[in-house]
Amino acid sequence: MLYRRVLLVLQCLGCCLRAYSRPSHMSILRFFGCGLVAPEKLKGCSVLDLGSGSGRDCYVLSQLVGEDGRVTGIDMTEDLIQTSRKYMGYHQEHFGYAKPNTEFVHGYMEKLGDAGIQDGSMDVVVSNCVICLCPDKRAVLSEAYNVLKVGGELYFSDMYASEVVPESFRLDPVLWGEGMGGALYWHDFISIMKDLGFSTPRLVAASRIDVHNPELQAKAGDIKYASGTYRAFKLPKHSIQTTALVTYKGTVPDCAECFKLDASNSFKVNVPVEVDAEMAAILQYTRFSPDFIIQMTDKPDPSLSSAQQYCHLSPFILADRLGSCMKQCSKTGVAAKS
């Protein structure tokens, strides 16, 4: 398990998401990871953070879920868990909660049950640029699926490769430590998620990763890297088979005029939109259900009987469309986009 301490010195770029305000002392906490990864509408949710590090993200999430929600962080590094726990009382008092709504457990992402995290117990699972440093990614994603409730969401950011990474990369300690040796080919990631039972992953944000170190550039060769944020849902089996007409009510917090589910799907308030069966199921069976008027049609969804094309889910295509790349490692400093 090499993702334990390899985040100390990185010379390529990791992932970066929208920033949330946080208590001022958080900037001086020892922190391994990237910008906060968090989806919308977390109030009252039970959230699991895979590879929680020093707990910074968990404490920001603890404010987003509110007093009635709960945030669990899991990390394999004992001293980081101890660091995380030191601030539980501070945040309980700072947020005005009657009792702490965070907990931190020592364990492995591949074995959540062994750490006491029960199947079907989580509304949302998040992860912040950690899975690329884990040897058995399928096991991690499978465990995430298992601990989610039906209707729950996996929302995470990670590093992806433009093609299958050769075994020599995985055995190179420098490339592995940078995340480059363990990055999944993005198309393989989509296939794994579908095999495990998740909905088709929805690409939320992406940036190309600029590798400036000459040694790393030489080792990487023609393989390119990108950071990508995806969201995927645990839906009921065979839930919806037809298209649907959906109308957004404007009720998702901070999304009064438009709710952007992913880079390809935005819903303006009071504007009916026809969606495919899977999108209809996402809006019908997840925490976003109260935010939409959903009218099923009698039109069969043609995508259910045809081979799926996933080019629109490539983080490289989206990054190029957005003109977004990273120039600095957000794990050792503040990431900058160009």
C-alpha positions in Angstrom: 0.0 0.0 0.0 2.2 2.8 -1.3 -0.2 5.7 -1.0 0.8 6.1 2.7 3.5 8.8 2.4 4.2 9.3 -1.2 2.2 12.5 -1.3 5.0 14.4 0.4 6.8 15.5 -2.7 5.0 15.5 -6.0 6.3 17.1 -9.2 3.3 16.6 -11.4 -0.1 17.9 -10.9 -3.0 16.5 -9.0 -6.7 17.4 -8.9 -8.5 20.6 -8.1 -12.1 21.3 -7.3 -14.2 24.3 -6.3 -13.1 25.9 -3.0 -15.3 26.1 0.0 -14.7 28.5 2.9 -13.2 26.9 5.9 -12.0 27.8 9.4 -8.8 29.9 9.2 -6.6 27.4 11.1 -7.2 24.7 8.5 -4.6 26.2 6.3 -1.9 25.3 8.8 -3.0 21.7 9.4 -0.8 19.1 8.0 -2.7 18.0 4.9 -2.0 15.5 2.1 -4.5 15.8 -0.8 -6.0 18.2 -3.3 -8.8 20.8 -3.3 -12.1 19.8 -1.6 -14.2 17.3 -3.4 -17.9 17.7 -2.5 -21.2 17.4 -4.4 -24.3 19.4 -3.9 -27.1 19.0 -1.4 -25.3 17.2 1.5 -27.4 18.5 4.3 -28.4 15.6 6.6 -26.3 13.1 4.6 -24.0 10.4 5.9 -20.7 10.9 4.0 -17.6 8.7 3.9 -14.2 10.2 2.9 -11.8 7.6 1.5 -8.2 8.4 2.3 -9.1 11.3 4.6 -5.6 12.3 5.5 -5.4 14.9 8.2 -9.2 15.4 8.2 -9.4 18.8 6.5 -12.0 17.8 4.0 -14.0 15.9 6.6 -14.3 19.0 8.7 -15.5 21.1 5.8 -17.9 18.4 4.9 -19.1 18.3 8.5 -20.3 21.8 8.1 -22.0 21.0 4.8 -23.9 18.0 6.2 -25.0 19.9 9.2 -25.7 18.7 12.8 -28.0 16.0 11.6 -25.5 14.6 9.1 -22.4 12.6 9.7 -19.0 12.4 8.2 -16.6 9.4 8.5 -13.0 9.6 7.4 -10.9 6.5 6.8 -7.1 6.4 6.4 -4.5 3.8 6.7 -2.0 6.1 8.4 -2.4 6.1 12.1 -0.7 9.4 12.8 -3.0 11.2 10.4 -6.0 9.6 12.1 -4.7 10.9 15.4 -4.2 14.4 13.9 -7.7 14.3 12.6 -9.2 13.4 16.0 -7.5 16.3 17.8 -9.9 18.8 16.2 -13.2 17.1 16.7 -14.0 19.2 19.8 -13.0 22.4 18.2 -15.3 21.9 15.2 -18.2 20.8 17.4 -17.9 24.0 19.3 -17.1 26.2 16.3 -20.2 24.9 14.3 -22.4 25.0 17.4 -23.3 21.3 17.4 -24.5 19.5 20.5 -22.2 16.6 19.7 -19.5 15.9 17.1 -20.7 14.8 13.7 -17.4 13.4 12.6 -15.5 10.2 13.2 -12.1 8.9 12.0 -11.3 5.3 11.6 -8.0 3.6 10.9 -8.2 1.1 8.1 -8.0 0.3 4.4 -10.2 1.5 1.6 -10.1 -2.0 0.2 -11.6 -3.4 3.4 -14.2 -1.0 4.7 -16.1 -3.8 6.5 -13.0 -4.6 8.6 -12.9 -1.0 9.7 -16.5 -1.2 10.9 -18.1 0.6 8.1 -21.3 -1.3 7.3 -22.8 -2.0 3.9 -25.6 0.2 2.9 -24.8 2.8 5.5 -23.7 5.8 3.4 -25.5 8.4 1.3 -22.4 9.7 -0.3 -18.8 8.5 -0.7 -16.1 11.0 -1.7 -12.4 10.6 -2.4 -9.7 13.1 -3.2 -6.9 12.0 -5.5 -6.1 8.9 -3.5 -7.4 5.9 -5.6 -4.6 6.4 -8.2 -2.2 5.5 -5.4 -4.0 2.3 -4.4 -2.9 -0.9 -6.1 -6.3 -2.6 -6.1 -8.6 0.1 -7.5 -11.4 -2.3 -8.3 -11.5 -3.4 -4.7 -11.8 0.2 -3.5 -14.6 1.0 -6.0 -16.4 -2.2 -5.1 -16.2 -1.4 -1.4 -17.6 2.1 -2.1 -20.5 0.5 -4.0 -21.2 -1.9 -1.1 -21.3 0.8 1.6 -23.6 3.1 -0.3 -27.3 3.0 0.2 -29.5 2.4 -2.9 -29.7 5.9 -4.4 -26.3 6.9 -2.9 -23.5 8.6 -4.8 -19.8 8.1 -5.3 -18.3 11.5 -6.1 -14.5 11.7 -6.5 -11.5 13.2 -8.2 -8.5 11.3 -9.4 -5.7 11.1 -12.0 -6.3 9.2 -15.3 -4.1 8.1 -18.1 -4.7 8.5 -21.9 -3.9 4.8 -22.4 -3.2 1.7 -20.4 -0.2 2.2 -18.2 2.4 -0.5 -18.7 3.5 -2.7 -15.9 7.0 -1.1 -15.9 5.3 2.2 -14.8 3.6 0.4 -11.8 7.0 -1.0 -10.7 8.8 2.4 -10.9 8.7 3.9 -7.4 9.0 7.5 -8.7 6.1 7.1 -11.2 4.0 5.2 -8.7 4.6 7.9 -6.0 3.5 10.6 -8.5 0.3 8.7 -9.2 1.5 8.3 -12.8 2.3 4.6 -12.4 -1.1 3.8 -10.8 -3.4 6.0 -12.9 -6.2 4.1 -14.6 -6.8 4.4 -18.3 -10.0 6.4 -18.2 -11.9 4.0 -20.4 -11.0 1.1 -18.2 -12.3 3.1 -15.2 -15.7 3.5 -16.9 -15.8 -0.3 -17.6 -15.0 -1.2 -14.0 -17.7 1.1 -12.7 -20.3 -0.4 -15.0 -19.2 -3.9 -14.1 -19.6 -3.2 -10.4 -23.2 -2.0 -10.9 -22.8 1.8 -10.8 -24.6 4.0 -13.1 -22.5 5.3 -16.0 -20.0 7.7 -14.4 -20.8 11.4 -15.1 -17.8 13.6 -15.8 -18.1 16.8 -13.8 -14.8 18.6 -14.3 -11.4 17.9 -15.9 -8.0 19.4 -16.4 -4.9 18.2 -18.2 -1.9 17.5 -16.0 1.3 19.3 -17.1 4.4 17.3 -16.2 7.3 19.8 -16.1 10.0 17.5 -14.6 12.3 16.3 -17.5 12.9 12.9 -15.9 9.2 12.3 -15.5 8.5 13.5 -19.0 11.0 11.1 -20.4 9.5 8.2 -18.4 6.0 9.0 -19.3 6.7 9.1 -23.1 3.5 9.4 -25.1 1.2 8.7 -22.2 -0.7 11.8 -21.1 -2.5 12.5 -17.8 -5.5 14.4 -16.7 -7.4 15.0 -13.5 -11.1 14.2 -13.6 -14.0 14.4 -11.2 -16.8 11.9 -11.7 -20.0 11.1 -10.0 -21.8 7.8 -10.2 -24.9 6.4 -8.4 -26.1 3.2 -7.0 -29.5 2.8 -8.6 -32.2 0.1 -8.2 -31.7 -2.7 -10.7 -33.7 -2.4 -13.9 -35.5 0.7 -12.4 -36.5 2.7 -15.5 -36.7 1.5 -19.1 -38.2 4.6 -20.9 -37.2 8.2 -21.4 -38.7 10.9 -19.2 -39.6 14.5 -19.2 -38.0 16.2 -16.2 -38.5 19.8 -14.9 -36.1 21.3 -12.4 -37.8 23.1 -9.5 -34.9 25.3 -8.6 -34.6 23.9 -5.1 -31.1 22.5 -4.9 -29.2 24.8 -2.5 -27.0 27.4 -4.4 -28.5 26.3 -7.7 -31.7 28.4 -7.9 -31.5 29.1 -11.6 -29.7 26.1 -13.0 -28.6 22.7 -11.6 -25.5 21.3 -13.4 -25.4 17.6 -12.7 -22.3 17.1 -14.9 -20.4 18.8 -17.7 -23.0 17.6 -20.3 -26.2 17.9 -18.4 -27.6 21.2 -17.0 -31.2 21.8 -15.9 -32.7 25.3 -16.0 -35.5 26.0 -13.5 -39.0 25.4 -14.9 -37.7 24.2 -18.3 -38.8 20.6 -19.2 -36.1 18.4 -20.6 -36.3 14.9 -22.1 -33.7 12.6 -20.6 -32.7 9.0 -21.1 -33.7 6.2 -18.8 -30.6 6.2 -16.7 -30.7 10.0 -16.1 -34.4 9.6 -15.2 -33.4 7.0 -12.7 -30.7 9.2 -11.2 -33.2 12.0 -10.7 -36.0 9.7 -9.5 -34.1 7.5 -7.0 -31.4 9.8 -5.4 -31.5 12.7 -3.0 -32.3 14.9 -6.0 -35.8 13.4 -6.4 -37.6 16.2 -4.5 -36.0 18.8 -6.8 -37.6 17.5 -10.0 -41.0 16.9 -11.5 -40.6 13.7 -13.4 -43.0 12.5 -16.1 -42.3 9.1 -17.6 -42.9 8.8 -21.4 -43.9 5.7 -23.3 -40.7 6.0 -25.5 -38.3 3.1 -25.1 -34.8 4.3 -24.4 -32.7 3.4 -27.5 -29.5 3.5 -25.6 -30.6 0.4 -23.6 -30.3 -1.8 -26.7 -27.3 -0.2 -28.4 -23.6 -0.3 -27.7 -22.6 2.6 -25.4 -20.2 5.2 -26.6 -18.1 6.9 -23.9 -16.0 9.5 -25.7 -17.9 12.3 -24.0 -16.7 10.9 -20.7 -13.0 11.4 -21.5 -11.4 13.9 -19.1 -8.9 14.7 -21.9 -11.7 15.8 -24.3 -13.4 17.9 -21.6 -10.1 19.5 -20.5 -9.3 20.5 -24.1 -12.8 21.9 -24.5 -12.5 24.0 -21.4 -8.9 24.9 -22.1 -7.9 23.8 -18.7 -4.6 22.5 -17.4 -2.7 22.4 -14.2 0.7 24.1 -13.7 1.4 23.4 -10.1 0.9 20.5 -7.8 -2.0 21.1 -5.6 -0.6 18.6 -3.1 2.3 20.8 -2.3 0.9 24.2 -3.1 -2.1 25.9 -4.5 -3.1 24.6 -7.9 -3.4 27.1 -10.7 -5.4 26.7 -13.9 -4.6 28.2 -17.2 
